[in-house]
Amino acid sequence: MSFNIENYFPDQSNGNIILFYKGNVDSDVINHVLDTVEDKMVEVNEQPRFRKKVYNVLVESLQNLYHHVDRVPEDFEDQAFEKYGLLVVKKVEGGYKIVTGNFVQAENKEKLEEKIKRINRSSHEEIKELYKFILNHQRISAKGGGGLGLVDIARKTGNKLEYAFKEYNDKYSFFYLDILVNEEN
Amino acid sequence: MEPIIIEGTPKTPTVKFDSTEGVFEIKGRSIPENSVEFYKPLVDWLDSYKESPLTKTVVNIRLEYFNTSSSKCILDVFKKFEAIHKAKNEVEVNWYYEEDDEDMLEAGEDYESIIRVPFKMIEIIE
């Protein structure tokens, strides 16, 4: 049985999918996704303040993919792309779900999971302090990320980061991040 | 000094640093993938400006969105203004945020707590 990344969504809740994408995550794709989702939100008259929040979280999710994805495994069906990612944006009751997926090498998995767990056990105040600490003390990495993306997402949404690692083989996992942006926060 | 004038794009802000006119302004969206590339010339410009700054420098930041990678670069920009302030020149930052945009207000307060320069938080009422 082949590995099908779409079968393993951690979130199987109902919702209206407004965007589904899998493939290379480059600058043009990011622009296109941002424009599409922004237009949709204007179309359905979301409040400007809420629109901004969703937009901000979407920017960070996409740029996390852009800066951090590991190369696809050698035997993966799609070898054409350097930065392979999956993105789903869904309208759900009271807000939006943003689900991203990407390959993570086994040696990077633990570090990523530890980071998410640390964020998830922090209070809102602690997340604010963590954000400021990283902002002030950590340099931009060789990959171009600031190390702030996940912290910012947790801070802006006020929600825990739902995630899952699905083992692909002994060297790779596929990482899903499932973000809820709801209006109350 | 030659001013820096950069037109905004959907992903990068409008910038005007002009010591002759006394205008120091960043506004719009700042969400580029490579923010270092965008901000480095600004930081370099401020490095020269801090050698002979105006007696009073007023900085206006009016951002609609910025990504986390820009947030570090914006901090680097503020650090240059902080150095100017530390050298006994007057510096003031006006941080604008749209009505009810608490995220942007909090972002301004983050910088205010890190950078030793007087900040003014200004709500833009539509």
Interface residues (C-beta under 8 A of the other chain):
Chain A: S27 I30 N31 L34 P48 R49 K52 K53 Y55 N56 V59 E60 Q63 Y66 H67 K128 Y131 K132 L135 N136 R139 I140 G144 G145 G146 L148 G149 V151 D152 K156
Chain B: P10 K11 I31 E33 N34 S35 V36 E64 Y65 N67 T68 S69 S71 K72 L75 E98 D100 D101 D103 E106 D110 S113 I114
